[in-house]
Amino acid sequence: MDVKAEGFAVGVVGAGAMGQGIAQVALEGGCKVVLHDAKPGGAEAGRDLIFGRLDRLVEKGRLEADAVAGMKASLSIAPALADLGNCPVVVEAVFEDLDLKRSIFAELEKHVAEDAILASNTSSLPIAAIARNCAKPQRVAGMHFFNPVPLMKLVEIIKGPETADDVAVALAELGKRMGRTPVTVQDAPGFLVNMGGRAYTTEGMRLIHEGVATPAQIDAVMKDCCGFRMGPCELMDLTGIDVNYPVSMIVYEGYLHDPRLKTVPLHKALYEAGRLGRKTKAGHYRYDDKGNVLDAPSPDHVTDAAPAATVSLAEPDAALEKFLGGLGVKITASDDGSSPILCAPVGEDATSVAVRTGADHRRLVAIDLSADISKRITIMTAPGADAAARDSVAALLAKDGCKVTAIKDSPGFIAQRLRAMIGNLSCEMAQVGLASPEEIDLAMTLGLNYPQGPLAMVDAMGTRATLRVLEQLQALTGEDRYRPSLWLRRRALLGLSAKTAG
C-alpha cells in the first residue's frame, strides 16, 4: 500500500475532538479525508470546526490560504459507513466502548477492499479484543493519537497479536505523512504512554496519601528540581481525574493488579466526589473561572530563624561536605551535642539514617542533593524532630535566595521516589518488550512532555542509585510496589546504561 500516493484517502469514523484532530492532520499531510459520524449532523459540525481551525492557522501565517482551500476541497462527508468503502485506511475514533468498536469494524469489513487497513484510535482497549470478531484481524491495528492531535506529535502504532507487519509499517508511514512521529508498540493495557505515565501520577498520589507532602510541595519540587513542566497533581487536574483515574484502573486491572501500578484511595475519592480538576474548578487545587489556582498553600518553608553557624555530619559524605563548604558553614569534627546533624541519603528516610548511624534523630536534617538544587532544595526530618534545628538549616540553605521545601520523613524524599518509579516502570516496559529503549524514551518525551526520556532519567540518576532507591523503598515499606525491574537490576549490577539492549 502506497500511503504516500497523491490523493490517498483516509476514512475517519467519529467527528468528536479526536476525530477532528485526526482528519485535520491528514488534510495537512495532503490526504483526502472522508468523515463519518453516527450522530445526525455530527460530521458536518466536525467539518466546520476543522475548517475554522485551518482558517485561524492562515490568520496566524502558519498555512497559506490556497493550501487551506485545497484541504477543504479534500474533505467529504460520509452519511453511512458504507460510504467509506473506497478508503484504503479507515481510522475509528469513537468513545471507549468495546462493543461499539467491534460493531463498527464488523460493518466496515462489509464495504472496504480486501487489502484495506482498519485502525482504532483507542487509548486503552486491547487491539486483540477489538479485532476478535473480524474476518481479517491481520489488517487491524491501533493508531493512537494524543489530544490535542494537531499539537501532539506522537502517534502509537499498536500491533495486535495477529496484526501483519506490513500493516504496522504502512500506518507508521501514514503517521509520518500526517506530520506525527510514530512509535510501534506491542498490544498491552495502556499501550506505552498510558502505561508509562502511571508512575508519575500514582506515586505523587502516594506521597499525599502518606502525609509526606502537600500537592503544592510535590509539584514545586518536580518542576524546580527535576525540570518537569507540570507537577503530577496539577497535571492530573489538567487532564481530569475522570480521565486519569479510570485509565489508572484499566492499566492496573489489565496487568492483573501489579502493585507497581496501584493508586490510592484519595484518587478514587476525588473521582467519586466529582472533584475532577480544572473542569469542575476543584481537584487537588481549587480554580477560578480562568483556571487560576485559588488559595494553594505555599510549597516554601519560610522561617525567621538564624542560619546555623555550625553543623555536624551523620556520616562521611564528600558531596554533602562540598555543598556545605559553598555555604560557608563550619562543619564540626564530631557531634557537639547541640548543632544540627546533616545527611544526604539516597533511598533512605531520616529515621533509618538515625538508627543506622546513631545520630540524634531530634537534630538530624536530611537534604536531597540528587536533583537540581539551584532553585529549590528539599529537606526532611524524622518524627520527634526539633523544629529549631530544622529551621536553622532551612535558613542556612535559603540565605542565598534558594527556596526550601520541608517535608515529612520519606524514603527517597520526593524527587528520588518519583524519578525512580518512573524509570523502573519504563525499565519493565523494556523488559517485557512493549517497545525498544529508544522508542520508550521518544514516546514518553513526546507523549507526556517529560524533560527527558525515563531511561535517560535513570542514567542521569545512575542505574545503581536508582536501584538503591527502589531497594530501600521496598525494604522500608515492605511493599512489592517498589520491586526493581530485572531490566534495571541487571544493568545496575553490571554498571551499564538503562538503555542497553539485550
C-alpha positions in Angstrom: 0.0 0.0 0.0 1.4 3.4 -1.1 0.3 5.7 1.7 2.4 8.5 0.1 0.3 8.4 -3.2 -1.3 11.6 -4.3 -5.0 11.7 -3.3 -4.6 8.9 -0.8 -7.9 8.7 1.1 -8.3 8.3 4.9 -11.6 7.5 6.3 -12.3 8.8 9.8 -15.2 7.4 11.9 -16.2 9.8 14.7 -16.2 13.6 14.4 -15.5 14.4 18.0 -12.4 16.1 19.2 -10.1 13.3 18.4 -11.7 12.5 15.0 -11.5 16.2 14.1 -7.8 16.3 15.0 -7.0 13.2 13.0 -8.9 14.5 10.0 -7.1 17.8 10.3 -3.5 16.4 10.3 -4.5 14.0 7.5 -5.6 17.0 5.4 -2.4 18.9 6.3 -0.5 15.9 5.1 -2.0 16.1 1.7 -4.5 13.2 2.2 -8.1 13.2 1.2 -10.4 12.7 4.2 -13.9 11.0 4.3 -15.5 11.9 7.6 -18.4 9.9 9.2 -20.3 10.4 12.5 -23.3 8.4 13.5 -25.0 11.4 15.1 -27.1 13.3 12.6 -25.3 16.5 11.6 -22.2 15.4 13.7 -19.9 15.1 10.7 -20.9 18.4 9.3 -20.4 20.1 12.7 -17.0 18.5 13.0 -16.1 19.6 9.5 -17.0 23.2 10.3 -14.8 23.1 13.4 -11.9 21.7 11.4 -12.3 24.4 8.8 -12.4 27.1 11.5 -9.1 25.9 12.9 -7.5 25.8 9.5 -8.6 29.4 8.8 -7.1 30.5 12.1 -3.8 28.9 11.0 -4.0 31.0 7.9 -4.6 34.2 10.0 -1.5 33.3 12.1 0.6 32.9 9.0 1.2 29.2 9.6 -0.6 28.0 6.5 -1.2 29.5 3.1 -4.8 30.4 2.1 -4.5 28.5 -1.2 -3.3 25.4 0.6 -6.2 25.5 3.1 -8.7 25.9 0.2 -7.3 22.7 -1.2 -7.6 21.0 2.1 -11.2 22.0 2.4 -11.9 20.6 -1.0 -10.3 17.3 0.0 -12.7 16.7 2.9 -16.0 15.0 2.2 -18.8 13.7 4.4 -19.8 10.0 4.5 -23.5 9.7 5.5 -23.0 6.0 6.3 -20.2 3.6 7.0 -20.7 2.1 3.6 -19.6 5.4 2.1 -16.1 4.7 3.4 -15.7 1.7 1.1 -13.1 3.3 -1.2 -10.8 4.4 1.6 -7.6 2.2 1.8 -7.3 3.2 5.5 -10.1 3.9 8.0 -9.3 5.2 11.4 -12.0 4.7 14.1 -12.2 7.5 16.7 -15.3 6.9 18.8 -15.6 6.7 22.6 -14.1 3.8 24.5 -16.8 1.2 24.2 -15.6 -2.3 23.1 -18.9 -3.5 21.8 -19.4 -0.3 19.7 -15.9 -0.5 18.2 -16.4 -4.2 17.3 -19.7 -3.4 15.6 -18.1 -0.6 13.6 -15.3 -2.8 12.4 -17.7 -5.6 11.5 -19.7 -3.2 9.4 -16.6 -1.7 7.8 -15.4 -5.1 6.7 -18.6 -5.5 4.6 -17.6 -2.5 2.5 -13.9 -1.8 2.4 -11.4 -3.5 0.0 -9.8 -6.8 0.8 -6.4 -5.1 1.4 -7.8 -2.1 3.3 -6.4 -1.3 6.8 -8.7 -0.8 9.8 -7.2 1.2 12.7 -8.5 2.2 16.1 -7.6 5.3 18.0 -8.3 3.6 21.2 -6.2 4.7 24.2 -6.7 1.7 26.4 -8.7 -1.1 24.9 -6.7 -4.1 23.6 -6.4 -4.3 19.8 -6.8 -8.1 20.0 -10.2 -7.6 21.7 -11.4 -5.1 19.0 -10.2 -7.4 16.2 -11.6 -10.6 17.8 -14.7 -10.9 15.6 -13.1 -9.5 12.4 -12.8 -11.8 9.4 -9.3 -10.5 8.7 -7.8 -9.5 12.1 -4.3 -9.3 10.5 -5.4 -5.9 8.9 -6.5 -4.4 12.2 -4.1 -2.3 14.3 -4.1 0.6 16.7 -3.3 4.2 15.6 -3.3 6.1 18.9 -3.1 9.8 18.6 -2.8 12.2 21.5 -5.0 15.1 22.4 -4.9 17.8 21.0 -3.9 15.9 17.9 -2.6 18.9 15.8 -0.2 19.8 18.7 0.9 16.4 19.9 3.4 14.9 17.6 3.4 11.3 18.8 1.3 8.5 17.4 1.4 5.0 18.8 1.1 2.2 16.2 -0.1 -0.8 18.1 0.4 -4.3 16.8 -2.2 -6.8 17.9 -1.2 -10.5 18.1 -2.4 -11.0 14.6 -1.5 -7.7 13.0 0.5 -8.1 9.9 3.9 -6.4 9.8 3.2 -4.6 6.6 0.1 -3.1 8.2 2.1 -1.6 11.1 4.7 -0.3 8.6 2.0 1.3 6.4 0.4 3.0 9.4 3.7 4.3 10.6 4.4 5.8 7.2 0.9 7.3 7.2 1.6 8.8 10.6 4.8 10.5 9.2 2.8 11.8 6.3 0.4 13.4 8.8 3.4 15.1 10.5 3.4 12.8 13.5 6.3 10.8 15.0 5.3 7.1 15.0 6.4 4.6 17.7 5.5 0.9 17.2 4.2 -0.7 20.4 3.0 -4.2 21.3 -0.6 -4.7 22.3 -0.9 -4.3 26.1 -3.1 -2.5 28.7 -2.4 1.2 28.3 0.0 0.5 25.4 3.2 2.5 26.0 2.4 6.1 27.1 -0.6 5.5 29.2 1.2 2.6 30.9 4.4 4.6 31.5 2.5 7.6 32.7 1.0 5.8 35.7 4.2 6.1 37.8 4.3 9.9 37.9 0.7 10.4 39.0 0.2 7.4 41.3 3.4 7.9 43.2 2.6 11.6 43.5 -0.8 10.5 45.0 1.1 8.0 47.3 3.2 10.8 48.8 0.0 12.7 49.6 -1.6 9.6 51.0 1.3 9.0 53.3 1.2 12.6 54.5 4.8 13.2 53.3 4.0 16.4 51.4 1.2 18.6 50.0 0.3 18.7 46.3 1.9 22.2 46.0 5.1 20.9 47.6 5.3 17.8 45.3 4.5 19.9 42.2 7.1 22.6 43.1 9.9 20.0 43.7 9.2 18.2 40.4 9.2 21.4 38.4 12.1 23.3 40.1 14.4 20.4 40.9 13.6 17.9 38.1 12.6 20.1 35.1 9.0 18.8 34.6 6.7 21.3 33.0 3.9 20.3 35.4 3.9 18.5 38.7 1.8 15.3 39.0 -1.1 17.0 40.9 -1.6 19.9 38.5 -1.2 17.5 35.6 -4.0 15.3 36.9 -6.1 18.4 37.4 -5.5 19.5 33.8 -6.2 16.1 32.1 -9.1 15.5 34.5 -9.5 13.0 37.4 -12.3 11.5 35.3 -9.7 10.6 32.7 -6.7 9.6 34.7 -8.4 7.6 37.5 -10.3 5.2 35.1 -7.2 4.8 32.9 -5.2 4.0 36.1 -7.7 1.3 37.0 -7.8 -0.1 33.4 -4.0 -0.4 33.4 -3.9 -1.8 37.0 -6.6 -4.4 36.2 -5.1 -5.2 32.8 -1.8 -6.1 34.5 -3.6 -8.3 37.0 -3.2 -5.9 39.9 0.6 -5.5 39.7 1.3 -3.4 42.9 3.6 -1.1 40.9 0.5 0.2 39.2 -1.8 0.6 42.2 -3.2 4.0 43.0 -4.5 5.2 46.4 -8.0 5.7 48.0 -7.7 9.5 47.6 -7.6 9.1 43.8 -10.9 7.3 43.9 -12.4 9.7 46.4 -11.7 12.7 44.2 -13.3 10.9 41.2 -16.4 9.9 43.2 -16.7 13.3 44.7 -16.7 14.9 41.3 -13.5 16.9 42.1 -12.2 16.3 38.6 -9.8 19.2 38.3 -10.0 22.4 36.3 -13.2 21.3 34.5 -15.0 21.3 37.8 -12.9 24.1 39.4 -11.8 21.6 42.1 -9.4 18.7 42.2 -6.1 18.7 44.0 -6.5 22.5 43.9 -9.4 24.9 43.6 -9.7 27.1 40.5 -11.3 30.3 39.3 -13.2 30.7 36.1 -9.9 31.3 34.2 -8.2 28.2 35.5 -6.0 30.0 38.0 -5.3 28.2 41.3 -7.0 29.6 44.4 -5.6 29.7 47.9 -3.0 27.0 47.4 -0.6 26.7 50.4 3.0 27.8 49.6 5.5 25.0 49.0 8.2 27.1 50.6 9.4 26.7 54.1 9.9 30.3 55.3 11.5 30.9 58.7 12.9 33.9 60.6 15.4 31.6 62.5 19.1 32.4 62.4 21.1 30.3 59.9 23.0 27.5 61.5 26.6 28.6 62.1 27.9 25.1 62.8 26.7 21.6 61.7 28.0 18.0 62.0 27.6 15.1 59.6 25.8 11.9 60.5 28.4 10.1 58.4 31.2 10.9 56.0 29.8 12.3 52.7 32.1 14.1 50.3 29.3 15.5 48.2 27.5 16.9 51.2 30.7 18.3 52.7 31.5 20.1 49.4 28.0 21.5 49.2 28.1 22.8 52.8 31.6 24.3 52.1 30.0 26.5 49.5 27.6 27.8 52.1 30.4 28.9 54.4 29.1 26.9 57.4 31.5 25.3 59.9 31.4 21.5 60.0 32.4 20.1 63.4 34.7 17.1 63.5 32.2 15.3 65.8 28.8 15.9 67.2 28.9 18.8 69.7 25.5 17.9 71.2 23.7 21.0 70.0 24.3 21.7 66.3 22.1 20.3 63.6 23.3 17.0 62.2 23.1 16.7 58.4 22.9 13.8 56.0 22.1 13.4 52.3 20.6 9.9 52.0 19.8 8.0 48.8 16.7 6.0 49.2 16.7 6.1 53.0 14.5 8.2 55.3 15.8 10.3 58.2 14.7 7.7 60.7 16.7 4.9 59.0 19.8 7.1 58.9 19.4 8.0 62.6 19.1 4.3 63.6 22.0 3.2 61.3 24.4 5.9 62.3 23.4 6.6 65.9 22.7 10.2 65.2 20.3 12.1 67.4 17.1 12.0 65.4 15.9 15.2 67.0 18.6 17.2 65.4 19.0 15.2 62.2 18.1 17.1 59.0 18.2 15.2 55.7 19.0 17.1 52.5 18.2 15.9 49.0 21.2 16.6 46.7 20.1 14.2 44.0 18.5 16.7 41.7 18.9 20.3 40.6 19.2 22.4 43.8 19.8 25.8 42.1 16.2 26.9 42.6 14.8 24.7 45.4 16.1 22.3 47.9 14.2 19.7 49.9 14.8 18.8 53.5 13.1 16.2 55.7 13.2 15.3 59.4 12.3 12.2 61.5 9.3 12.1 63.8 10.0 14.0 67.0 12.5 16.3 65.3 13.5 19.6 66.9 11.8 22.4 64.8 14.6 24.8 65.8 17.2 22.6 64.3 15.2 22.1 61.1 14.6 25.9 60.8 18.2 26.8 61.3 19.2 24.5 58.5 16.3 25.9 56.3 17.6 29.4 57.0 21.1 28.4 56.1 20.0 26.9 52.7 17.8 29.9 51.9 20.2 32.6 52.7 21.3 33.0 49.0 17.8 33.0 47.7 17.2 29.3 47.2 13.7 28.1 48.1 13.3 25.4 50.7 10.6 22.7 50.9 10.4 20.9 54.2 8.6 17.5 54.1 7.8 14.7 56.5 10.1 11.6 56.6 10.1 9.7 53.3 12.4 7.1 51.8 13.8 8.9 48.8 12.3 12.3 49.6 10.1 13.4 46.7 12.4 13.7 43.6 14.2 10.4 44.2 11.0 8.4 44.7 9.2 9.8 41.7 12.1 9.6 39.2 12.9 6.1 40.4 9.4 4.9 40.0 9.1 6.5 36.5 12.4 4.9 35.5 11.6 1.5 37.0 8.2 1.2 35.2 9.9 2.1 31.9 12.6 -0.5 32.5 9.8 -3.0 33.0 8.2 -1.9 29.7 11.6 -2.6 28.0 11.9 -5.9 29.9 8.6 -7.2 28.5 9.2 -5.9 25.0 6.5 -3.2 24.7 8.9 -1.2 22.7 12.7 -0.6 22.3 14.5 1.5 24.8 14.9 4.3 22.2 11.2 4.2 21.4 10.2 4.2 25.1 12.2 7.4 25.7 10.9 9.0 22.5 7.3 8.2 23.2 7.4 9.4 26.8 9.0 12.7 25.9 6.7 13.4 23.0 3.5 12.0 24.6 3.9 13.3 28.2 6.3 16.2 27.8 8.8 14.7 30.2 12.1 16.7 30.4 14.0 13.6 29.3 13.1 10.0 28.5 12.6 7.9 31.6 15.5 5.6 30.7 17.7 8.6 30.2 16.4 9.8 33.6 17.6 6.6 35.2 21.0 7.1 33.6 21.1 10.7 34.9 20.4 9.4 38.4 22.7 6.4 37.9 21.4 2.9 37.5 22.9 1.8 40.8 21.5 4.8 42.6 18.0 4.2 41.1 18.2 0.6 42.1 19.3 1.6 45.7 16.3 4.0 46.0 13.9 1.2 45.0 15.5 -1.4 47.2 15.4 0.9 50.2 11.7 1.8 49.5 10.8 -1.9 49.2 12.7 -2.8 52.3 11.4 0.1 54.4 7.7 -0.1 53.3 7.6 -3.9 52.8 5.7 -3.4 49.5 6.3 -5.0 46.2 5.1 -1.7 44.7 8.8 -0.8 44.7 10.3 -4.1 43.5 13.0 -3.3 40.9 12.6 -4.4 37.4 15.0 -7.2 36.3 16.0 -4.9 33.4 17.1 -2.3 35.9 18.7 -4.7 38.4 20.9 -6.4 35.8 22.1 -3.2 34.2 22.8 -1.6 37.6 24.8 -4.6 38.8 26.8 -4.6 35.5 27.3 -0.9 35.5 25.5 -0.5 32.2 23.2 2.2 30.8 19.5 1.6 31.3 19.2 1.8 27.5 21.4 -1.2 27.0 19.5 -3.7 24.9 19.8 -7.5 25.2 
